[in-house]
Amino acid sequence: MEQKEPKKYKFFSHTECEFFPCHKTDKPETFNCLFCYCPLYALGEDCGGNFSFTDNGIKDCTNCLIPHSTGGFDYIMERYGKISDLIKKERNK
């Protein structure tokens, strides 16, 4: 089986960023900065990530590496419809 070239649009690493890496990782060379701010944050508990809530109710994604992982792009794209649904629901209120 022929191995495919990875899609360049799915990965960006901004190693010169003053916050790089913004999450603890033992593999900074595979840390993906494409989704610097995770679009799934708005889904709250339905994002599927490793999150918690602070004492004052703020979602804390410190322990989630999904958007920064090798398969993070595909994971987020698979759930993008949920974000569209959320927007439609908010517009129809």
N, CA, C and O atoms as a DFTB+ gen file, in Angstrom:
372 C
 N C O
     1  1       0.839      -1.179       0.000
     2  2       0.000       0.000       0.000
     3  2       0.888       1.248       0.000
     4  3       1.813       1.366       0.804
     5  1       0.598       2.154      -0.895
     6  2       1.359       3.385      -1.018
     7  2       0.988       4.364       0.095
     8  3      -0.192       4.601       0.355
     9  1       1.998       4.925       0.744
    10  2       1.746       5.881       1.823
    11  2       1.501       7.251       1.210
    12  3       2.257       7.700       0.348
    13  1       0.434       7.916       1.663
    14  2       0.075       9.221       1.127
    15  2       0.849      10.323       1.832
    16  3       1.169      10.225       3.016
    17  1       1.138      11.362       1.082
    18  2       1.774      12.557       1.632
    19  2       0.780      13.246       2.567
    20  3      -0.381      13.415       2.196
    21  1       1.202      13.648       3.770
    22  2       0.269      14.325       4.679
    23  2      -0.224      15.640       4.079
    24  3       0.509      16.318       3.359
    25  1      -1.438      15.981       4.376
    26  2      -2.035      17.215       3.884
    27  2      -1.449      18.396       4.654
    28  3      -1.597      18.480       5.873
    29  1      -0.796      19.292       3.957
    30  2      -0.117      20.430       4.588
    31  2      -1.095      21.392       5.252
    32  3      -0.743      22.024       6.248
    33  1      -2.313      21.519       4.728
    34  2      -3.277      22.458       5.296
    35  2      -3.812      22.015       6.659
    36  3      -4.493      22.787       7.334
    37  1      -3.514      20.797       7.062
    38  2      -4.004      20.272       8.336
    39  2      -3.051      20.511       9.491
    40  3      -3.371      20.189      10.635
    41  1      -1.878      21.074       9.208
    42  2      -0.882      21.208      10.266
    43  2      -0.099      22.509      10.121
    44  3       0.344      22.867       9.029
    45  1       0.063      23.204      11.242
    46  2       0.882      24.411      11.312
    47  2       1.484      24.473      12.705
    48  3       0.764      24.342      13.695
    49  1       2.768      24.666      12.794
    50  2       3.438      24.745      14.091
    51  2       4.146      26.090      14.200
    52  3       5.099      26.361      13.469
    53  1       3.679      26.916      15.104
    54  2       4.229      28.270      15.277
    55  2       5.213      28.251      16.445
    56  3       4.915      28.733      17.538
    57  1       6.375      27.691      16.193
    58  2       7.363      27.492      17.253
    59  2       7.941      28.798      17.789
    60  3       8.541      28.804      18.864
    61  1       7.777      29.891      17.073
    62  2       8.276      31.185      17.547
    63  2       7.270      31.924      18.421
    64  3       7.579      32.991      18.951
    65  1       6.080      31.374      18.576
    66  2       5.061      31.991      19.431
    67  2       5.543      31.998      20.877
    68  3       6.106      31.011      21.350
    69  1       5.327      33.096      21.571
    70  2       5.775      33.195      22.968
    71  2       5.053      32.227      23.897
    72  3       5.488      32.024      25.031
    73  1       3.965      31.629      23.438
    74  2       3.223      30.666      24.256
    75  2       3.450      29.218      23.836
    76  3       2.880      28.300      24.426
    77  1       4.279      29.014      22.820
    78  2       4.485      27.660      22.287
    79  2       5.297      26.794      23.241
    80  3       6.314      27.242      23.769
    81  1       4.864      25.575      23.465
    82  2       3.502      25.068      23.246
    83  2       2.602      25.539      24.382
    84  3       3.045      25.633      25.527
    85  1       1.379      25.827      24.083
    86  2       0.457      26.381      25.081
    87  2      -0.126      25.314      26.011
    88  3      -0.772      25.652      27.002
    89  1       0.091      24.046      25.708
    90  2      -0.309      22.925      26.552
    91  2       0.923      22.061      26.798
    92  3       1.822      21.996      25.960
    93  1       0.957      21.406      27.939
    94  2       2.072      20.509      28.228
    95  2       2.056      19.351      27.234
    96  3       1.017      18.738      26.991
    97  1       3.212      19.067      26.670
    98  2       3.342      17.966      25.721
    99  2       4.769      17.437      25.742
   100  3       5.722      18.189      25.950
   101  1       4.898      16.156      25.528
   102  2       6.241      15.588      25.429
   103  2       6.658      15.423      23.961
   104  3       7.712      14.862      23.663
   105  1       5.802      15.929      23.044
   106  2       6.104      15.873      21.614
   107  2       5.859      17.243      20.959
   108  3       4.946      17.374      20.144
   109  1       6.648      18.251      21.297
   110  2       6.425      19.574      20.710
   111  2       6.571      19.596      19.188
   112  3       6.018      20.480      18.533
   113  1       7.302      18.645      18.621
   114  2       7.488      18.607      17.172
   115  2       6.203      18.241      16.424
   116  3       6.098      18.495      15.224
   117  1       5.229      17.651      17.113
   118  2       3.953      17.317      16.469
   119  2       2.817      18.198      16.983
   120  3       1.649      17.911      16.724
   121  1       3.145      19.264      17.704
   122  2       2.133      20.161      18.279
   123  2       1.561      21.046      17.170
   124  3       2.293      21.822      16.555
   125  1       0.272      20.931      16.918
   126  2      -0.406      21.639      15.843
   127  2      -1.040      22.924      16.370
   128  3      -1.863      22.886      17.284
   129  1      -0.656      24.049      15.796
   130  2      -1.175      25.353      16.209
   131  2      -2.304      25.842      15.303
   132  3      -2.787      26.962      15.473
   133  1      -2.726      25.028      14.351
   134  2      -3.742      25.455      13.394
   135  2      -5.007      25.950      14.089
   136  3      -5.563      26.980      13.709
   137  1      -5.457      25.228      15.095
   138  2      -6.624      25.652      15.866
   139  2      -6.136      26.204      17.200
   140  3      -6.327      25.591      18.250
   141  1      -5.514      27.354      17.141
   142  2      -4.983      27.984      18.353
   143  2      -6.091      28.115      19.393
   144  3      -5.883      27.840      20.574
   145  1      -7.251      28.531      18.949
   146  2      -8.442      28.554      19.796
   147  2      -9.386      27.509      19.232
   148  3      -9.784      27.593      18.070
   149  1      -9.741      26.545      20.028
   150  2     -10.525      25.408      19.552
   151  2     -11.948      25.823      19.186
   152  3     -12.656      26.388      20.019
   153  1     -12.378      25.552      17.956
   154  2     -13.745      25.874      17.559
   155  2     -14.790      25.046      18.309
   156  3     -15.966      25.408      18.341
   157  1     -14.360      23.940      18.909
   158  2     -15.317      23.087      19.628
   159  2     -15.610      23.584      21.043
   160  3     -16.477      23.035      21.722
   161  1     -14.908      24.598      21.485
   162  2     -15.128      25.157      22.818
   163  2     -16.607      25.503      23.023
   164  3     -17.167      25.270      24.094
   165  1     -17.221      26.056      21.993
   166  2     -18.615      26.492      22.070
   167  2     -19.590      25.338      22.306
   168  3     -20.729      25.569      22.709
   169  1     -19.164      24.118      22.063
   170  2     -20.055      22.968      22.249
   171  2     -20.165      22.552      23.707
   172  3     -20.915      21.634      24.035
   173  1     -19.426      23.217      24.579
   174  2     -19.498      22.899      26.003
   175  2     -19.139      21.453      26.271
   176  3     -18.089      20.982      25.834
   177  1     -19.989      20.750      26.977
   178  2     -19.726      19.363      27.361
   179  2     -19.759      18.390      26.187
   180  3     -19.327      17.246      26.322
   181  1     -20.268      18.833      25.035
   182  2     -20.371      17.960      23.862
   183  2     -19.156      18.018      22.939
   184  3     -19.186      17.438      21.854
   185  1     -18.096      18.701      23.345
   186  2     -16.925      18.826      22.465
   187  2     -16.164      17.510      22.349
   188  3     -15.534      17.247      21.324
   189  1     -16.215      16.686      23.384
   190  2     -15.517      15.413      23.358
   191  2     -14.093      15.463      23.864
   192  3     -13.395      14.449      23.849
   193  1     -13.652      16.620      24.311
   194  2     -12.274      16.770      24.779
   195  2     -12.109      16.489      26.262
   196  3     -13.073      16.213      26.976
   197  1     -10.878      16.566      26.699
   198  2     -10.520      16.353      28.101
   199  2     -10.521      17.704      28.815
   200  3      -9.478      18.347      28.933
   201  1     -11.672      18.127      29.283
   202  2     -11.834      19.440      29.896
   203  2     -12.387      19.299      31.301
   204  3     -12.785      18.217      31.732
   205  1     -12.400      20.406      31.991
   206  2     -13.052      20.484      33.301
   207  2     -13.660      21.872      33.396
   208  3     -13.496      22.693      32.493
   209  1     -14.358      22.130      34.481
   210  2     -14.893      23.463      34.721
   211  2     -14.273      24.015      35.991
   212  3     -14.099      23.302      36.979
   213  1     -13.941      25.300      35.945
   214  2     -13.388      25.940      37.135
   215  2     -14.501      26.138      38.156
   216  3     -15.674      25.928      37.850
   217  1     -14.138      26.536      39.354
   218  2     -15.129      26.769      40.411
   219  2     -16.163      27.821      40.012
   220  3     -17.300      27.779      40.482
   221  1     -15.780      28.757      39.156
   222  2     -16.738      29.793      38.733
   223  2     -17.387      29.476      37.381
   224  3     -17.946      30.370      36.747
   225  1     -17.322      28.209      36.930
   226  2     -18.071      27.756      35.768
   227  2     -17.425      27.963      34.414
   228  3     -18.078      27.762      33.389
   229  1     -16.175      28.353      34.377
   230  2     -15.475      28.551      33.105
   231  2     -14.887      27.219      32.634
   232  3     -14.267      26.490      33.409
   233  1     -15.091      26.918      31.360
   234  2     -14.559      25.685      30.787
   235  2     -13.039      25.796      30.693
   236  3     -12.517      26.759      30.131
   237  1     -12.337      24.818      31.241
   238  2     -10.874      24.798      31.261
   239  2     -10.378      23.650      30.395
   240  3     -10.580      22.483      30.729
   241  1      -9.733      23.977      29.290
   242  2      -9.259      22.985      28.327
   243  2      -7.757      22.733      28.441
   244  3      -7.141      22.214      27.511
   245  1      -7.177      23.097      29.565
   246  2      -5.739      22.953      29.770
   247  2      -5.247      21.543      29.479
   248  3      -4.161      21.376      28.926
   249  1      -6.017      20.535      29.837
   250  2      -5.585      19.144      29.675
   251  2      -6.024      18.504      28.364
   252  3      -5.901      17.290      28.197
   253  1      -6.529      19.299      27.442
   254  2      -6.994      18.758      26.162
   255  2      -6.003      19.086      25.053
   256  3      -5.641      20.244      24.845
   257  1      -5.578      18.063      24.357
   258  2      -4.659      18.253      23.234
   259  2      -5.297      17.909      21.886
   260  3      -4.598      17.868      20.874
   261  1      -6.585      17.666      21.853
   262  2      -7.243      17.250      20.603
   263  2      -6.965      18.221      19.450
   264  3      -6.517      17.775      18.394
   265  1      -7.212      19.531      19.605
   266  2      -6.976      20.394      18.447
   267  2      -5.501      20.527      18.076
   268  3      -5.180      20.972      16.974
   269  1      -4.622      20.154      18.963
   270  2      -3.185      20.276      18.734
   271  2      -2.526      18.954      18.347
   272  3      -1.310      18.895      18.170
   273  1      -3.323      17.896      18.215
   274  2      -2.781      16.572      17.907
   275  2      -2.735      16.331      16.402
   276  3      -3.296      17.102      15.623
   277  1      -2.078      15.277      16.009
   278  2      -1.940      14.910      14.609
   279  2      -3.302      14.718      13.942
   280  3      -3.491      15.166      12.811
   281  1      -4.244      14.071      14.603
   282  2      -5.573      13.838      14.040
   283  2      -6.588      14.892      14.426
   284  3      -7.780      14.728      14.168
   285  1      -6.135      15.966      15.039
   286  2      -7.035      17.007      15.529
   287  2      -7.862      17.675      14.442
   288  3      -9.042      17.956      14.647
   289  1      -7.257      17.930      13.290
   290  2      -7.980      18.574      12.199
   291  2      -9.201      17.748      11.802
   292  3     -10.311      18.273      11.710
   293  1      -8.986      16.447      11.567
   294  2     -10.091      15.574      11.161
   295  2     -11.150      15.474      12.256
   296  3     -12.347      15.472      11.969
   297  1     -10.707      15.393      13.507
   298  2     -11.638      15.317      14.636
   299  2     -12.551      16.541      14.652
   300  3     -13.767      16.412      14.800
   301  1     -11.971      17.717      14.501
   302  2     -12.752      18.958      14.533
   303  2     -13.671      19.050      13.323
   304  3     -14.830      19.442      13.459
   305  1     -13.178      18.700      12.154
   306  2     -14.010      18.774      10.946
   307  2     -15.205      17.825      11.028
   308  3     -16.284      18.141      10.525
   309  1     -15.017      16.666      11.657
   310  2     -16.124      15.713      11.817
   311  2     -17.229      16.282      12.710
   312  3     -18.384      15.876      12.587
   313  1     -16.901      17.197      13.589
   314  2     -17.862      17.765      14.533
   315  2     -18.320      19.169      14.171
   316  3     -19.099      19.779      14.903
   317  1     -17.841      19.682      13.048
   318  2     -18.174      21.049      12.668
   319  2     -19.669      21.252      12.443
   320  3     -20.185      22.351      12.647
   321  1     -20.356      20.208      12.029
   322  2     -21.809      20.289      11.855
   323  2     -22.519      20.616      13.149
   324  3     -23.553      21.285      13.135
   325  1     -21.980      20.154      14.278
   326  2     -22.581      20.454      15.577
   327  2     -22.494      21.948      15.889
   328  3     -23.389      22.514      16.518
   329  1     -21.411      22.576      15.446
   330  2     -21.279      24.021      15.642
   331  2     -22.312      24.750      14.793
   332  3     -22.938      25.699      15.264
   333  1     -22.499      24.318      13.546
   334  2     -23.523      24.913      12.673
   335  2     -24.903      24.763      13.289
   336  3     -25.703      25.698      13.272
   337  1     -25.179      23.587      13.830
   338  2     -26.474      23.357      14.474
   339  2     -26.670      24.279      15.664
   340  3     -27.768      24.791      15.883
   341  1     -25.623      24.490      16.426
   342  2     -25.686      25.379      17.583
   343  2     -25.997      26.813      17.145
   344  3     -26.800      27.497      17.780
   345  1     -25.369      27.260      16.074
   346  2     -25.604      28.607      15.557
   347  2     -27.042      28.749      15.065
   348  3     -27.703      29.747      15.350
   349  1     -27.524      27.753      14.329
   350  2     -28.906      27.786      13.839
   351  2     -29.883      27.850      15.000
   352  3     -30.860      28.599      14.961
   353  1     -29.615      27.062      16.032
   354  2     -30.485      27.026      17.211
   355  2     -30.527      28.389      17.892
   356  3     -31.592      28.854      18.298
   357  1     -29.367      29.026      18.014
   358  2     -29.288      30.354      18.644
   359  2     -30.016      31.410      17.807
   360  3     -30.671      32.295      18.358
   361  1     -29.903      31.319      16.488
   362  2     -30.561      32.291      15.602
   363  2     -32.069      32.165      15.659
   364  3     -32.779      33.156      15.484
   365  1     -32.571      30.962      15.900
   366  2     -34.013      30.733      15.890
   367  2     -34.685      30.994      17.238
   368  3     -35.885      30.760      17.381
   369  1     -33.942      31.466      18.212
   370  2     -34.552      31.742      19.519
   371  2     -35.424      32.960      19.472
   372  3     -36.014      33.335      20.485
